[in-house]
Amino acid sequence: MKIRSSFLVLTAILGLAGTASAADTYKIDPVHSSVSFSLRHAVSKFTGSFTKLSGTVTYDAADVSKNSVEATVAIGSVNSGDDKRNAHLLSPDFFDSAKYGTATFKSTKWVKTGADTFDVTGDLTIKGVTKPTVLKVTLLGTGAGMGGSTVSGWEATTVIHKSDFGVNGPAILGKLLGDDVTITLGVEAGFGGKNG
């Protein structure tokens, strides 16, 4: 009897341990996520955003090797605050969205740098060009969402050179626009629940 009880206790502990270390895959919520960017324009800073972001984040608090992220940005969702400028950004001078409708990021390695921070290396593809890129990622928190779901909040930043991806713009703007582009992602993602 004592042996059976001990076996049941051990089984329960192992079951809980397995649940705690399982990787959860969160679906990015496009309504509550966005991508912003900024770069030098003459003597000031210009900012804009992409409003359509989709993808998944797989996260295991106990084993960083199980973590992954795949994200897709709809280039046509660019918002620079001006319709004419938006159209120019979508033209072949910049993103050529008719030919390259999306930009993607797929992680290849996560390194834990703090309690809730990570260096996430991955392949960033813009305008058909793929370059290794490191995102500085912070887990902002996890909690209860709508309909019994669990949500997680993330922030990620990186700096890229737009010339690396052929997003230079016309030569006449060469001296006005900086090459360094700071990208910031604000992500809310969830799993489970009625819509999970």
N, CA and C atoms as an extended XYZ file, in Angstrom:
588
Properties=species:S:1:pos:R:3:atomname:S:1:resname:S:1:resid:I:1 pbc="F F F"
N         0.825       -1.200        0.000 N   MET     1
C         0.000        0.000        0.000 CA  MET     1
C         0.866        1.260        0.000 C   MET     1
N         1.899        1.229        0.861 N   LYS     2
C         2.806        2.373        0.945 CA  LYS     2
C         3.544        2.558       -0.378 C   LYS     2
N         3.938        1.452       -1.017 N   ILE     3
C         4.633        1.512       -2.300 CA  ILE     3
C         3.734        2.123       -3.357 C   ILE     3
N         2.453        1.709       -3.373 N   ARG     4
C         1.499        2.226       -4.345 CA  ARG     4
C         1.306        3.727       -4.152 C   ARG     4
N         1.174        4.159       -2.875 N   SER     5
C         0.987        5.585       -2.577 CA  SER     5
C         2.197        6.387       -3.028 C   SER     5
N         3.386        5.862       -2.757 N   SER     6
C         4.609        6.549       -3.167 CA  SER     6
C         4.678        6.666       -4.679 C   SER     6
N         4.256        5.611       -5.377 N   PHE     7
C         4.276        5.627       -6.839 CA  PHE     7
C         3.329        6.693       -7.382 C   PHE     7
N         2.131        6.792       -6.763 N   LEU     8
C         1.148        7.783       -7.208 CA  LEU     8
C         1.660        9.208       -6.980 C   LEU     8
N         2.304        9.423       -5.832 N   VAL     9
C         2.868       10.748       -5.540 CA  VAL     9
C         3.952       11.103       -6.541 C   VAL     9
N         4.851       10.140       -6.829 N   LEU    10
C         5.933       10.366       -7.776 CA  LEU    10
C         5.377       10.670       -9.165 C   LEU    10
N         4.338        9.923       -9.558 N   THR    11
C         3.714       10.145      -10.865 CA  THR    11
C         3.125       11.541      -10.949 C   THR    11
N         2.484       11.986       -9.877 N   ALA    12
C         1.881       13.319       -9.859 CA  ALA    12
C         2.941       14.402       -9.972 C   ALA    12
N         4.061       14.223       -9.243 N   ILE    13
C         5.150       15.208       -9.288 CA  ILE    13
C         5.739       15.308      -10.682 C   ILE    13
N         5.977       14.151      -11.284 N   LEU    14
C         6.531       14.140      -12.634 CA  LEU    14
C         5.566       14.760      -13.627 C   LEU    14
N         4.274       14.525      -13.411 N   GLY    15
C         3.272       15.113      -14.301 CA  GLY    15
C         3.262       16.623      -14.204 C   GLY    15
N         3.352       17.133      -12.967 N   LEU    16
C         3.400       18.585      -12.781 CA  LEU    16
C         4.661       19.175      -13.370 C   LEU    16
N         5.779       18.490      -13.195 N   ALA    17
C         7.044       18.976      -13.741 CA  ALA    17
C         6.978       19.038      -15.247 C   ALA    17
N         6.356       18.027      -15.854 N   GLY    18
C         6.242       18.032      -17.308 CA  GLY    18
C         5.399       19.181      -17.797 C   GLY    18
N         4.299       19.478      -17.061 N   THR    19
C         3.430       20.585      -17.442 CA  THR    19
C         4.155       21.911      -17.311 C   THR    19
N         4.947       22.074      -16.239 N   ALA    20
C         5.626       23.344      -15.987 CA  ALA    20
C         6.685       23.631      -17.034 C   ALA    20
N         7.293       22.592      -17.598 N   SER    21
C         8.390       22.826      -18.535 CA  SER    21
C         7.953       22.759      -19.993 C   SER    21
N         6.627       22.569      -20.205 N   ALA    22
C         6.137       22.461      -21.572 CA  ALA    22
C         6.201       23.817      -22.256 C   ALA    22
N         6.524       23.799      -23.542 N   ALA    23
C         6.553       25.040      -24.314 CA  ALA    23
C         5.145       25.367      -24.774 C   ALA    23
N         4.737       26.615      -24.584 N   ASP    24
C         3.422       27.078      -25.021 CA  ASP    24
C         3.580       27.911      -26.286 C   ASP    24
N         2.704       27.685      -27.246 N   THR    25
C         2.753       28.461      -28.486 CA  THR    25
C         1.638       29.493      -28.472 C   THR    25
N         2.035       30.756      -28.493 N   TYR    26
C         1.111       31.883      -28.466 CA  TYR    26
C         0.925       32.426      -29.882 C   TYR    26
N        -0.299       32.735      -30.228 N   LYS    27
C        -0.600       33.338      -31.525 CA  LYS    27
C        -0.607       34.858      -31.385 C   LYS    27
N         0.154       35.533      -32.238 N   ILE    28
C         0.220       36.992      -32.185 CA  ILE    28
C        -1.144       37.583      -32.520 C   ILE    28
N        -1.596       38.488      -31.674 N   ASP    29
C        -2.877       39.173      -31.874 CA  ASP    29
C        -2.632       40.426      -32.712 C   ASP    29
N        -3.072       40.438      -33.978 N   PRO    30
C        -2.785       41.588      -34.851 CA  PRO    30
C        -3.482       42.873      -34.414 C   PRO    30
N        -4.562       42.736      -33.638 N   VAL    31
C        -5.296       43.922      -33.191 CA  VAL    31
C        -4.522       44.673      -32.108 C   VAL    31
N        -3.736       43.925      -31.320 N   HIS    32
C        -3.011       44.534      -30.208 CA  HIS    32
C        -1.493       44.470      -30.391 C   HIS    32
N        -1.051       44.357      -31.630 N   SER    33
C         0.391       44.298      -31.917 CA  SER    33
C         0.712       45.238      -33.073 C   SER    33
N         1.937       45.742      -33.088 N   SER    34
C         2.340       46.639      -34.171 CA  SER    34
C         3.857       46.687      -34.284 C   SER    34
N         4.304       47.242      -35.378 N   VAL    35
C         5.732       47.430      -35.630 CA  VAL    35
C         5.956       48.902      -35.960 C   VAL    35
N         6.840       49.549      -35.215 N   SER    36
C         7.167       50.944      -35.513 CA  SER    36
C         8.621       51.048      -35.951 C   SER    36
N         8.922       52.100      -36.702 N   PHE    37
C        10.291       52.306      -37.164 CA  PHE    37
C        10.615       53.793      -37.125 C   PHE    37
N        11.900       54.079      -37.000 N   SER    38
C        12.351       55.477      -37.022 CA  SER    38
C        13.717       55.556      -37.678 C   SER    38
N        13.967       56.668      -38.353 N   LEU    39
C        15.259       56.923      -38.977 CA  LEU    39
C        15.455       58.421      -39.117 C   LEU    39
N        16.703       58.799      -39.363 N   ARG    40
C        17.005       60.223      -39.504 CA  ARG    40
C        16.427       60.754      -40.803 C   ARG    40
N        15.835       61.950      -40.742 N   HIS    41
C        15.379       62.668      -41.920 CA  HIS    41
C        15.913       64.088      -41.817 C   HIS    41
N        16.927       64.390      -42.630 N   ALA    42
C        17.619       65.684      -42.546 CA  ALA    42
C        18.177       65.842      -41.132 C   ALA    42
N        17.672       66.822      -40.383 N   VAL    43
C        18.207       67.053      -39.035 CA  VAL    43
C        17.243       66.559      -37.953 C   VAL    43
N        16.201       65.828      -38.366 N   SER    44
C        15.216       65.362      -37.392 CA  SER    44
C        15.054       63.847      -37.479 C   SER    44
N        14.096       63.318      -36.748 N   LYS    45
C        13.778       61.898      -36.768 CA  LYS    45
C        12.406       61.710      -37.397 C   LYS    45
N        12.312       60.732      -38.288 N   PHE    46
C        11.044       60.396      -38.911 CA  PHE    46
C        10.581       59.051      -38.372 C   PHE    46
N         9.295       58.951      -38.033 N   THR    47
C         8.761       57.699      -37.509 CA  THR    47
C         7.556       57.246      -38.324 C   THR    47
N         7.340       55.954      -38.338 N   GLY    48
C         6.190       55.364      -39.013 CA  GLY    48
C         5.905       54.005      -38.411 C   GLY    48
N         4.946       53.301      -38.976 N   SER    49
C         4.595       51.995      -38.424 CA  SER    49
C         3.982       51.091      -39.482 C   SER    49
N         3.926       49.811      -39.151 N   PHE    50
C         3.160       48.825      -39.898 CA  PHE    50
C         2.101       48.304      -38.934 C   PHE    50
N         0.861       48.272      -39.380 N   THR    51
C        -0.236       47.969      -38.463 CA  THR    51
C        -0.721       46.522      -38.543 C   THR    51
N        -0.174       45.732      -39.460 N   LYS    52
C        -0.608       44.336      -39.584 CA  LYS    52
C         0.576       43.396      -39.353 C   LYS    52
N         0.560       42.768      -38.186 N   LEU    53
C         1.599       41.828      -37.775 CA  LEU    53
C         0.937       40.519      -37.370 C   LEU    53
N         1.463       39.397      -37.859 N   SER    54
C         0.918       38.085      -37.501 CA  SER    54
C         2.062       37.123      -37.229 C   SER    54
N         1.730       35.962      -36.638 N   GLY    55
C         2.754       34.962      -36.381 CA  GLY    55
C         2.549       34.265      -35.061 C   GLY    55
N         3.596       33.589      -34.591 N   THR    56
C         3.524       32.826      -33.344 CA  THR    56
C         4.787       33.024      -32.507 C   THR    56
N         4.618       32.874      -31.197 N   VAL    57
C         5.736       32.870      -30.254 CA  VAL    57
C         5.625       31.590      -29.428 C   VAL    57
N         6.635       30.745      -29.487 N   THR    58
C         6.678       29.546      -28.650 CA  THR    58
C         7.627       29.830      -27.498 C   THR    58
N         7.120       29.672      -26.268 N   TYR    59
C         7.895       30.078      -25.087 CA  TYR    59
C         7.864       29.009      -24.015 C   TYR    59
N         9.047       28.675      -23.510 N   ASP    60
C         9.205       27.748      -22.398 CA  ASP    60
C        10.064       28.440      -21.350 C   ASP    60
N         9.472       28.765      -20.216 N   ALA    61
C        10.196       29.488      -19.171 CA  ALA    61
C        11.360       28.693      -18.609 C   ALA    61
N        11.289       27.356      -18.706 N   ALA    62
C        12.316       26.513      -18.110 CA  ALA    62
C        13.427       26.126      -19.070 C   ALA    62
N        13.174       26.225      -20.371 N   ASP    63
C        14.147       25.746      -21.360 CA  ASP    63
C        14.156       26.674      -22.560 C   ASP    63
N        15.092       27.614      -22.560 N   VAL    64
C        15.147       28.630      -23.618 CA  VAL    64
C        15.396       28.015      -24.985 C   VAL    64
N        15.946       26.810      -25.043 N   SER    65
C        16.223       26.177      -26.331 CA  SER    65
C        14.943       25.812      -27.072 C   SER    65
N        13.830       25.778      -26.355 N   LYS    66
C        12.547       25.448      -26.989 CA  LYS    66
C        11.830       26.683      -27.533 C   LYS    66
N        12.370       27.858      -27.243 N   ASN    67
C        11.706       29.096      -27.652 CA  ASN    67
C        11.887       29.364      -29.144 C   ASN    67
N        10.873       29.951      -29.744 N   SER    68
C        10.964       30.349      -31.148 CA  SER    68
C         9.947       31.440      -31.433 C   SER    68
N        10.192       32.173      -32.493 N   VAL    69
C         9.221       33.167      -32.949 CA  VAL    69
C         9.253       33.227      -34.465 C   VAL    69
N         8.091       33.319      -35.046 N   GLU    70
C         7.936       33.549      -36.471 CA  GLU    70
C         6.929       34.678      -36.637 C   GLU    70
N         7.322       35.724      -37.356 N   ALA    71
C         6.451       36.888      -37.508 CA  ALA    71
C         6.438       37.358      -38.953 C   ALA    71
N         5.268       37.818      -39.382 N   THR    72
C         5.095       38.331      -40.736 CA  THR    72
C         4.451       39.707      -40.673 C   THR    72
N         5.045       40.653      -41.380 N   VAL    73
C         4.519       42.019      -41.457 CA  VAL    73
C         3.962       42.246      -42.852 C   VAL    73
N         2.736       42.749      -42.917 N   ALA    74
C         2.139       43.108      -44.207 CA  ALA    74
C         2.661       44.493      -44.606 C   ALA    74
N         3.480       44.538      -45.649 N   ILE    75
C         4.100       45.805      -46.063 CA  ILE    75
C         3.041       46.853      -46.432 C   ILE    75
N         1.935       46.391      -47.010 N   GLY    76
C         0.876       47.325      -47.411 CA  GLY    76
C         0.225       48.053      -46.266 C   GLY    76
N         0.499       47.634      -45.022 N   SER    77
C        -0.093       48.289      -43.852 CA  SER    77
C         0.755       49.442      -43.335 C   SER    77
N         1.750       49.860      -44.102 N   VAL    78
C         2.621       50.955      -43.648 CA  VAL    78
C         1.801       52.226      -43.429 C   VAL    78
N         2.140       52.931      -42.364 N   ASN    79
C         1.468       54.188      -42.040 CA  ASN    79
C         2.510       55.221      -41.648 C   ASN    79
N         2.729       56.184      -42.531 N   SER    80
C         3.700       57.247      -42.273 CA  SER    80
C         3.034       58.555      -41.876 C   SER    80
N         1.704       58.514      -41.779 N   GLY    81
C         0.975       59.733      -41.431 CA  GLY    81
C         0.605       60.585      -42.626 C   GLY    81
N         0.900       60.107      -43.838 N   ASP    82
C         0.590       60.875      -45.040 CA  ASP    82
C         0.329       59.895      -46.191 C   ASP    82
N        -0.830       59.994      -46.826 N   ASP    83
C        -1.203       59.044      -47.880 CA  ASP    83
C        -0.239       59.069      -49.060 C   ASP    83
N         0.192       60.246      -49.457 N   LYS    84
C         1.110       60.360      -50.593 CA  LYS    84
C         2.450       59.703      -50.275 C   LYS    84
N         2.928       59.924      -49.056 N   ARG    85
C         4.199       59.322      -48.643 CA  ARG    85
C         4.050       57.803      -48.500 C   ARG    85
N         2.895       57.355      -48.004 N   ASN    86
C         2.649       55.909      -47.927 CA  ASN    86
C         2.773       55.265      -49.299 C   ASN    86
N         2.162       55.895      -50.296 N   ALA    87
C         2.212       55.360      -51.661 CA  ALA    87
C         3.649       55.310      -52.178 C   ALA    87
N         4.449       56.321      -51.832 N   HIS    88
C         5.847       56.334      -52.266 CA  HIS    88
C         6.637       55.213      -51.578 C   HIS    88
N         6.366       54.984      -50.303 N   LEU    89
C         7.061       53.913      -49.581 CA  LEU    89
C         6.730       52.539      -50.168 C   LEU    89
N         5.538       52.376      -50.693 N   LEU    90
C         5.122       51.103      -51.267 CA  LEU    90
C         5.613       50.908      -52.701 C   LEU    90
N         6.151       51.962      -53.294 N   SER    91
C         6.607       51.910      -54.683 CA  SER    91
C         7.958       51.204      -54.788 C   SER    91
N         8.415       50.897      -56.008 N   PRO    92
C         9.731       50.261      -56.190 CA  PRO    92
C        10.898       51.091      -55.642 C   PRO    92
N        10.696       52.397      -55.427 N   ASP    93
C        11.760       53.215      -54.827 CA  ASP    93
C        12.149       52.697      -53.443 C   ASP    93
N        11.164       52.138      -52.740 N   PHE    94
C        11.405       51.665      -51.388 CA  PHE    94
C        11.059       50.168      -51.270 C   PHE    94
N         9.847       49.840      -50.813 N   PHE    95
C         9.524       48.444      -50.493 CA  PHE    95
C         9.048       47.604      -51.682 C   PHE    95
N         8.585       48.263      -52.748 N   ASP    96
C         8.077       47.527      -53.919 CA  ASP    96
C         7.069       46.471      -53.471 C   ASP    96
N         6.003       46.926      -52.799 N   SER    97
C         5.050       46.004      -52.170 CA  SER    97
C         4.279       45.155      -53.168 C   SER    97
N         4.168       45.603      -54.421 N   ALA    98
C         3.479       44.794      -55.427 CA  ALA    98
C         4.227       43.480      -55.671 C   ALA    98
N         5.543       43.511      -55.494 N   LYS    99
C         6.379       42.326      -55.699 CA  LYS    99
C         6.725       41.639      -54.390 C   LYS    99
N         6.925       42.428      -53.358 N   TYR   100
C         7.305       41.887      -52.040 CA  TYR   100
C         6.280       42.350      -51.012 C   TYR   100
N         5.238       41.555      -50.844 N   GLY   101
C         4.111       41.971      -50.018 CA  GLY   101
C         4.310       41.820      -48.524 C   GLY   101
N         5.320       41.060      -48.122 N   THR   102
C         5.538       40.837      -46.695 CA  THR   102
C         7.012       40.929      -46.336 C   THR   102
N         7.258       41.184      -45.070 N   ALA   103
C         8.587       41.040      -44.465 CA  ALA   103
C         8.434       40.002      -43.363 C   ALA   103
N         9.466       39.177      -43.159 N   THR   104
C         9.347       38.096      -42.180 CA  THR   104
C        10.570       38.024      -41.273 C   THR   104
N        10.349       37.481      -40.087 N   PHE   105
C        11.437       37.178      -39.155 CA  PHE   105
C        11.197       35.782      -38.615 C   PHE   105
N        12.240       34.944      -38.641 N   LYS   106
C        12.169       33.591      -38.099 CA  LYS   106
C        13.384       33.357      -37.225 C   LYS   106
N        13.159       33.113      -35.941 N   SER   107
C        14.280       32.984      -35.012 CA  SER   107
C        15.044       31.685      -35.224 C   SER   107
N        16.341       31.749      -34.930 N   THR   108
C        17.211       30.574      -35.000 CA  THR   108
C        17.869       30.275      -33.655 C   THR   108
N        17.872       31.270      -32.733 N   LYS   109
C        18.532       31.070      -31.442 CA  LYS   109
C        18.036       32.102      -30.434 C   LYS   109
N        17.773       31.635      -29.212 N   TRP   110
C        17.429       32.517      -28.099 CA  TRP   110
C        18.510       32.400      -27.028 C   TRP   110
N        18.946       33.531      -26.503 N   VAL   111
C        19.910       33.557      -25.393 CA  VAL   111
C        19.317       34.402      -24.275 C   VAL   111
N        19.208       33.830      -23.095 N   LYS   112
C        18.659       34.553      -21.947 CA  LYS   112
C        19.695       35.531      -21.433 C   LYS   112
N        19.322       36.810      -21.304 N   THR   113
C        20.267       37.833      -20.849 CA  THR   113
C        19.881       38.445      -19.507 C   THR   113
N        18.710       38.100      -19.005 N   GLY   114
C        18.238       38.614      -17.729 CA  GLY   114
C        17.013       37.836      -17.302 C   GLY   114
N        16.358       38.293      -16.233 N   ALA   115
C        15.199       37.575      -15.716 CA  ALA   115
C        14.122       37.394      -16.782 C   ALA   115
N        13.867       38.449      -17.554 N   ASP   116
C        12.828       38.401      -18.588 CA  ASP   116
C        13.313       38.991      -19.905 C   ASP   116
N        14.626       38.943      -20.150 N   THR   117
C        15.169       39.516      -21.383 CA  THR   117
C        15.972       38.473      -22.154 C   THR   117
N        16.003       38.667      -23.477 N   PHE   118
C        16.634       37.688      -24.353 CA  PHE   118
C        17.274       38.397      -25.552 C   PHE   118
N        18.340       37.825      -26.057 N   ASP   119
C        18.851       38.170      -27.374 CA  ASP   119
C        18.340       37.086      -28.321 C   ASP   119
N        17.518       37.485      -29.265 N   VAL   120
C        16.915       36.528      -30.188 CA  VAL   120
C        17.494       36.747      -31.583 C   VAL   120
N        18.269       35.779      -32.036 N   THR   121
C        18.865       35.838      -33.367 CA  THR   121
C        17.948       35.136      -34.357 C   THR   121
N        17.840       35.712      -35.552 N   GLY   122
C        16.992       35.085      -36.552 CA  GLY   122
C        17.250       35.635      -37.930 C   GLY   122
N        16.493       35.129      -38.892 N   ASP   123
C        16.602       35.551      -40.287 CA  ASP   123
C        15.514       36.568      -40.587 C   ASP   123
N        15.934       37.781      -40.909 N   LEU   124
C        15.016       38.851      -41.289 CA  LEU   124
C        15.022       38.982      -42.801 C   LEU   124
N        13.838       38.905      -43.406 N   THR   125
C        13.716       39.014      -44.854 CA  THR   125
C        12.861       40.217      -45.210 C   THR   125
N        13.465       41.143      -45.958 N   ILE   126
C        12.769       42.327      -46.453 CA  ILE   126
C        13.111       42.478      -47.924 C   ILE   126
N        12.094       42.658      -48.723 N   LYS   127
C        12.278       42.886      -50.157 CA  LYS   127
C        13.091       41.753      -50.813 C   LYS   127
N        12.860       40.532      -50.340 N   GLY   128
C        13.517       39.366      -50.914 CA  GLY   128
C        14.939       39.134      -50.453 C   GLY   128
N        15.448       39.973      -49.559 N   VAL   129
C        16.817       39.848      -49.043 CA  VAL   129
C        16.751       39.359      -47.599 C   VAL   129
N        17.518       38.327      -47.281 N   THR   130
C        17.534       37.760      -45.930 CA  THR   130
C        18.875       38.022      -45.255 C   THR   130
N        18.822       38.571      -44.046 N   LYS   131
C        20.026       38.870      -43.270 CA  LYS   131
C        19.846       38.389      -41.834 C   LYS   131
N        20.915       37.876      -41.200 N   PRO   132
C        20.819       37.540      -39.772 CA  PRO   132
C        20.670       38.823      -38.953 C   PRO   132
N        19.757       38.785      -37.987 N   THR   133
C        19.432       39.969      -37.199 CA  THR   133
C        19.208       39.557      -35.750 C   THR   133
N        19.625       40.417      -34.818 N   VAL   134
C        19.428       40.139      -33.395 CA  VAL   134
C        18.397       41.107      -32.830 C   VAL   134
N        17.353       40.553      -32.229 N   LEU   135
C        16.348       41.352      -31.542 CA  LEU   135
C        16.636       41.356      -30.045 C   LEU   135
N        16.560       42.528      -29.431 N   LYS   136
C        16.617       42.645      -27.979 CA  LYS   136
C        15.181       42.526      -27.471 C   LYS   136
N        14.881       41.399      -26.820 N   VAL   137
C        13.501       41.054      -26.492 CA  VAL   137
C        13.258       41.092      -24.986 C   VAL   137
N        12.125       41.653      -24.605 N   THR   138
C        11.705       41.664      -23.202 CA  THR   138
C        10.319       41.039      -23.083 C   THR   138
N        10.188       40.058      -22.198 N   LEU   139
C         8.871       39.526      -21.852 CA  LEU   139
C         8.260       40.476      -20.832 C   LEU   139
N         7.179       41.152      -21.220 N   LEU   140
C         6.556       42.140      -20.340 CA  LEU   140
C         5.667       41.485      -19.291 C   LEU   140
N         5.193       40.273      -19.592 N   GLY   141
C         4.367       39.566      -18.617 CA  GLY   141
C         3.406       38.602      -19.273 C   GLY   141
N         2.797       37.754      -18.464 N   THR   142
C         1.755       36.843      -18.917 CA  THR   142
C         0.586       36.938      -17.950 C   THR   142
N        -0.607       36.623      -18.455 N   GLY   143
C        -1.779       36.699      -17.587 CA  GLY   143
C        -3.013       36.171      -18.273 C   GLY   143
N        -4.137       36.322      -17.603 N   ALA   144
C        -5.407       35.829      -18.122 CA  ALA   144
C        -5.926       36.749      -19.215 C   ALA   144
N        -6.426       36.134      -20.290 N   GLY   145
C        -7.003       36.894      -21.386 CA  GLY   145
C        -8.496       36.638      -21.489 C   GLY   145
N        -9.072       36.978      -22.633 N   MET   146
C       -10.500       36.813      -22.859 CA  MET   146
C       -10.845       35.340      -23.079 C   MET   146
N       -12.014       34.917      -22.629 N   GLY   147
C       -12.517       33.587      -22.914 CA  GLY   147
C       -11.691       32.454      -22.363 C   GLY   147
N       -10.973       32.708      -21.269 N   GLY   148
C       -10.180       31.657      -20.664 CA  GLY   148
C        -8.809       31.465      -21.268 C   GLY   148
N        -8.395       32.379      -22.142 N   SER   149
C        -7.082       32.267      -22.777 CA  SER   149
C        -5.983       32.801      -21.859 C   SER   149
N        -4.744       32.516      -22.221 N   THR   150
C        -3.576       33.081      -21.553 CA  THR   150
C        -2.864       33.987      -22.547 C   THR   150
N        -2.501       35.180      -22.132 N   VAL   151
C        -1.846       36.121      -23.032 CA  VAL   151
C        -0.445       36.444      -22.523 C   VAL   151
N         0.424       36.781      -23.447 N   SER   152
C         1.776       37.225      -23.102 CA  SER   152
C         2.054       38.525      -23.838 C   SER   152
N         2.835       39.389      -23.211 N   GLY   153
C         3.203       40.663      -23.810 CA  GLY   153
C         4.703       40.733      -24.025 C   GLY   153
N         5.112       41.228      -25.189 N   TRP   154
C         6.516       41.259      -25.564 CA  TRP   154
C         6.874       42.601      -26.193 C   TRP   154
N         8.128       43.007      -25.989 N   GLU   155
C         8.681       44.166      -26.708 CA  GLU   155
C        10.031       43.752      -27.278 C   GLU   155
N        10.288       44.139      -28.509 N   ALA   156
C        11.555       43.787      -29.150 CA  ALA   156
C        12.063       44.973      -29.953 C   ALA   156
N        13.377       45.175      -29.935 N   THR   157
C        13.976       46.264      -30.701 CA  THR   157
C        15.216       45.761      -31.439 C   THR   157
N        15.497       46.405      -32.554 N   THR   158
C        16.726       46.131      -33.296 CA  THR   158
C        17.032       47.331      -34.167 C   THR   158
N        18.244       47.403      -34.650 N   VAL   159
C        18.649       48.440      -35.603 CA  VAL   159
C        19.193       47.747      -36.840 C   VAL   159
N        18.656       48.107      -37.998 N   ILE   160
C        19.128       47.538      -39.257 CA  ILE   160
C        19.588       48.657      -40.189 C   ILE   160
N        20.323       48.282      -41.227 N   HIS   161
C        20.702       49.222      -42.281 CA  HIS   161
C        19.764       48.998      -43.457 C   HIS   161
N        19.005       50.013      -43.829 N   LYS   162
C        18.036       49.838      -44.911 CA  LYS   162
C        18.719       49.528      -46.234 C   LYS   162
N        19.968       49.973      -46.394 N   SER   163
C        20.697       49.678      -47.626 CA  SER   163
C        20.980       48.184      -47.765 C   SER   163
N        21.072       47.457      -46.640 N   ASP   164
C        21.304       46.013      -46.695 CA  ASP   164
C        20.159       45.287      -47.378 C   ASP   164
N        18.972       45.889      -47.343 N   PHE   165
C        17.783       45.245      -47.886 CA  PHE   165
C        17.276       45.923      -49.162 C   PHE   165
N        18.065       46.847      -49.694 N   GLY   166
C        17.675       47.505      -50.935 CA  GLY   166
C        16.516       48.462      -50.790 C   GLY   166
N        16.322       49.008      -49.586 N   VAL   167
C        15.233       49.962      -49.357 CA  VAL   167
C        15.836       51.362      -49.242 C   VAL   167
N        16.586       51.747      -50.244 N   ASN   168
C        17.359       52.989      -50.181 CA  ASN   168
C        16.553       54.232      -50.498 C   ASN   168
N        15.573       54.099      -51.376 N   GLY   169
C        14.877       55.273      -51.861 CA  GLY   169
C        15.646       55.893      -53.009 C   GLY   169
N        15.064       56.897      -53.677 N   PRO   170
C        15.745       57.541      -54.809 CA  PRO   170
C        17.003       58.269      -54.372 C   PRO   170
N        17.948       58.398      -55.293 N   ALA   171
C        19.244       59.013      -54.983 CA  ALA   171
C        19.105       60.423      -54.441 C   ALA   171
N        18.086       61.136      -54.883 N   ILE   172
C        17.902       62.528      -54.455 CA  ILE   172
C        17.687       62.637      -52.944 C   ILE   172
N        17.228       61.525      -52.327 N   LEU   173
C        17.001       61.533      -50.881 CA  LEU   173
C        18.184       60.971      -50.102 C   LEU   173
N        19.228       60.586      -50.822 N   GLY   174
C        20.365       59.917      -50.196 CA  GLY   174
C        20.973       60.665      -49.024 C   GLY   174
N        21.091       61.997      -49.138 N   LYS   175
C        21.719       62.784      -48.080 CA  LYS   175
C        20.739       63.182      -46.980 C   LYS   175
N        19.451       62.978      -47.244 N   LEU   176
C        18.446       63.372      -46.266 CA  LEU   176
C        18.057       62.231      -45.337 C   LEU   176
N        18.039       61.024      -45.872 N   LEU   177
C        17.595       59.873      -45.091 CA  LEU   177
C        18.776       59.103      -44.515 C   LEU   177
N        18.715       58.786      -43.245 N   GLY   178
C        19.753       57.978      -42.626 CA  GLY   178
C        19.629       56.520      -43.036 C   GLY   178
N        20.724       55.788      -42.882 N   ASP   179
C        20.719       54.365      -43.239 CA  ASP   179
C        20.293       53.499      -42.060 C   ASP   179
N        20.540       53.947      -40.854 N   ASP   180
C        20.177       53.185      -39.656 CA  ASP   180
C        18.686       53.339      -39.364 C   ASP   180
N        17.997       52.217      -39.262 N   VAL   181
C        16.568       52.216      -38.963 CA  VAL   181
C        16.341       51.453      -37.658 C   VAL   181
N        15.754       52.120      -36.688 N   THR   182
C        15.402       51.471      -35.425 CA  THR   182
C        13.999       50.897      -35.536 C   THR   182
N        13.874       49.610      -35.257 N   ILE   183
C        12.589       48.919      -35.345 CA  ILE   183
C        12.179       48.471      -33.942 C   ILE   183
N        10.926       48.736      -33.589 N   THR   184
C        10.384       48.329      -32.300 CA  THR   184
C         9.081       47.569      -32.520 C   THR   184
N         9.004       46.380      -31.929 N   LEU   185
C         7.795       45.578      -32.014 CA  LEU   185
C         7.122       45.541      -30.658 C   LEU   185
N         5.824       45.805      -30.658 N   GLY   186
C         5.000       45.626      -29.472 CA  GLY   186
C         4.042       44.488      -29.764 C   GLY   186
N         4.128       43.423      -28.998 N   VAL   187
C         3.376       42.205      -29.330 CA  VAL   187
C         2.537       41.738      -28.150 C   VAL   187
N         1.277       41.453      -28.437 N   GLU   188
C         0.442       40.710      -27.507 CA  GLU   188
C         0.056       39.404      -28.196 C   GLU   188
N         0.254       38.296      -27.509 N   ALA   189
C        -0.021       36.989      -28.096 CA  ALA   189
C        -0.710       36.109      -27.081 C   ALA   189
N        -1.566       35.212      -27.556 N   GLY   190
C        -2.316       34.383      -26.628 CA  GLY   190
C        -2.511       32.954      -27.110 C   GLY   190
N        -2.888       32.087      -26.175 N   PHE   191
C        -3.217       30.710      -26.542 CA  PHE   191
C        -4.315       30.205      -25.612 C   PHE   191
N        -5.002       29.151      -26.061 N   GLY   192
C        -6.055       28.564      -25.257 CA  GLY   192
C        -7.327       29.376      -25.330 C   GLY   192
N        -8.277       29.041      -24.505 N   GLY   193
C        -9.548       29.739      -24.475 CA  GLY   193
C       -10.469       29.339      -25.619 C   GLY   193
N       -11.584       30.012      -25.736 N   LYS   194
C       -12.598       29.681      -26.733 CA  LYS   194
C       -12.106       29.856      -28.148 C   LYS   194
N       -11.207       30.850      -28.349 N   ASN   195
C       -10.710       31.114      -29.699 CA  ASN   195
C        -9.314       30.611      -29.907 C   ASN   195
N        -8.748       29.846      -28.926 N   GLY   196
C        -7.384       29.396      -28.978 CA  GLY   196
C        -7.177       28.255      -29.945 C   GLY   196
